[in-house]
Amino acid sequence: MQDELVSQPVELPGGALRVLQPRESAELPDDGPVEWAPLVPYWSVLWRSGVALARELDGEAPGGRRVVELGCGLAIPSIAAARAGASVLATDAEPDAVDLVARNAELNGVEVEATVADWTSTPATRELAGRGPFDLVLAADVLYERPTVARMLSLLPRLAPVALLADPSRPTCELFLEQARERGWAIESTTRGVVDIHRLRLQ
């Protein structure tokens, strides 16, 4: 895959990261309508939600905390958290994504553990819960299908009492937030361009 990868800069408050990305994905930047559907694998796109979440983390210094990212793709939030001193587990359903996480972490001089895990499947959720507890869950633009709402609501309290979710105002995410409040999560939301950052704390 090496000949097909290009290095992309990701500007963060604490200094730029560099990320290796498949060339065909790099030619399709996420700068159009929110609902666009790339022809390349979803994990390989440098999504605005992931960048926005990484920027949010970059100002937080989550040093010493155990962090898990769900559906990490290129894992920009995971790398930002690791650079700030967190112990990070990045997960994705796609083996190619997980393989690239290790290379991108090394490129940025940090350590990120990466493993193949589809957080929407029951065996994977059991495995992830068994790796916990964590201090913080990260997820960027993963709530785009209605069935994921119940899965996320079930999984989050088994992983950590705090979560940071980035989402480009999808209706599915609004449904998730409504149900999360009913289950005792306190939620603070901020908007960064087209992306909303939701901070959830279990009461």
N, C-alpha and C positions, 0 to 999 in steps of 0.2 A: 504493500500500500504506500510505501514511502515516496515513490515518484509521483503519486497522485495527491500528495498532501501539500498544502501551502500554509505558511505562518501568517496569522492575523493578529493585529494588536487589539487589545481591549482596554480602553482607558478607564481607570479607576482613580478615586481620590488619593489613594496611597501609592500610586504609581501604576504604570501600565502592566498588564499581563500579556503574554503571547500564547496563542493557542493554535495548534495544528488542526487543520480542518480539510476534509476532502475538497479538491479543487472545484468540482462541479457544484458543491454546496456553497462554497465561498462566492461563486458567481451569482448566487441567489440570495442577496441580503434580505433580512426581515425588516423591510422599511415601507411596505405597502399596506393594504387593508389587513385587518386583524385575521380575517377568516380565510386568507389565502392558503392553498394546500400545495406544498412543494412536491415535485416529482421525485426528488432525492429522498433518502431515508430521513424521517423527522429528527432523529437524534443528531444528525450531522449538521443541522442548521444552527447558526449563531443567533438564537432567538433573543429578542429584546427583553423578554421577561427574565431570562437567565442573567443578562447583563445588568438589568435593573436590580435584581436580587443581590448580585455580587457587589454592586455599588453600595447598597444598603448595609451589607455585612462589613464592607471595607471600613466604615466609620464606627463600627461597634467593638472591635477588638475582642472577639470571643475566645481569647486565650484560655487554655486549660479545659475548655468544655468538650464534651463528646458530641459530635454532630453527625447526622445521617442525612444524605440527600436522596430523595426518591425521584426516579426518572431523570437521571442527571444529564443525559446527552453528552455534550462537550464539557460539562462539570465546571463551568466558570464559577458558580457560587461555592462549590467545594474547594476549589483552588484558592479562592479569596479567603475562605474561612481558615484553611490550612496556613496560608501566609500570615494570618493574624494570630496563629498559635493554637488553633483548635486541633483536636484529634478527629479526623474525618473519615467516614465510610461513605463512598459514592456508589450508588446502585442504579442499574438500568437493565431492562429486559434484553437489550441487544448486546451480544458478545463483542461486536466491533466497537461499540461505544466504550465498553469497559476496557478493552485493549488500549484504546487511545487515551483514556484517562491517565493511565500510568505514564505515558509519554509526555502528556501535557503537564502533569505534575512535575516530572523531572525537568522539563524545559523551564519551569518557573522556580526551580530550586526548593520545592516543598514535597512533603510526603502525603499521599492520599491513598488509603486502601480502597480498592474498587472490586466489586463483585457483581456477578450476573444475578439479578433478582427482579422479578416482575411484581411490583407492589400490589397489583390488582389480582394476583392469584393467591389462593389460600395457602399452599405450601410455602410460598415466598414470604407471606406475612407472618407465618409461624416462625420461619427462620429469622426474619428481621426482629421480631419481638424477642426471640431468644438471645439476640446479640445485645439487647438493651439492658438496663434503661439508658437512653441518651439524654442529653440536656437540651438539645435543639433539633428539630426536624426542618429541613429545607425542601421546598418543592416549587419549581418554576413552570407554569403553564401546563399542568398535568390534568386539570379538571375540564376537559373538553368533551367528555361523553357522560351522559346522565348516570350510568351505572357506577362510575367512579366516585360519586358522592357518598354512597353508603359505604363503599370500601374505605375511603379516606376517613370518614367519621368513625369507623370501627378500628382502624389501624392507629390513628394518631395517639389516643390515650394509652395505647400499649407501648408506644415508643418514647414519648417525652411529654413534659408538661407545657412546653413552649414550641411554637412552630412559626416559621416565616414562609408565607406563600405569595408568589408573584403571579399575577394573572391579568390579561388584557381585557378585563370587564366582560368576561363570557357569562351568559345567562346561567350556565351550569355552576359556575363559581358562586354566583349570587344565591342560588339554591343551597349550595353547601354552607355558606356563611349563615344563612337563616337557620338551618338545622343545627349547625354548630353552636349557635347562641342558645338554642333550646336545650342543648346537652350540657350547658354550663361553661362554655368557652367564652372568655371575654375577648373582644376583638377590637383592635385599633387599625385603621386603614389610612394610608396615604397614597397619593397619586404621583407617579413619576412619568410624565409624558402620556403614552397610551397604556401604561402598565400601572396596576394597583398593587401595592404591597400591603399584605394583611398580616398583622402580628396577633397570634392567638395565644392566650394563656388559660390553662385549665384552672378553674376556680375550686 
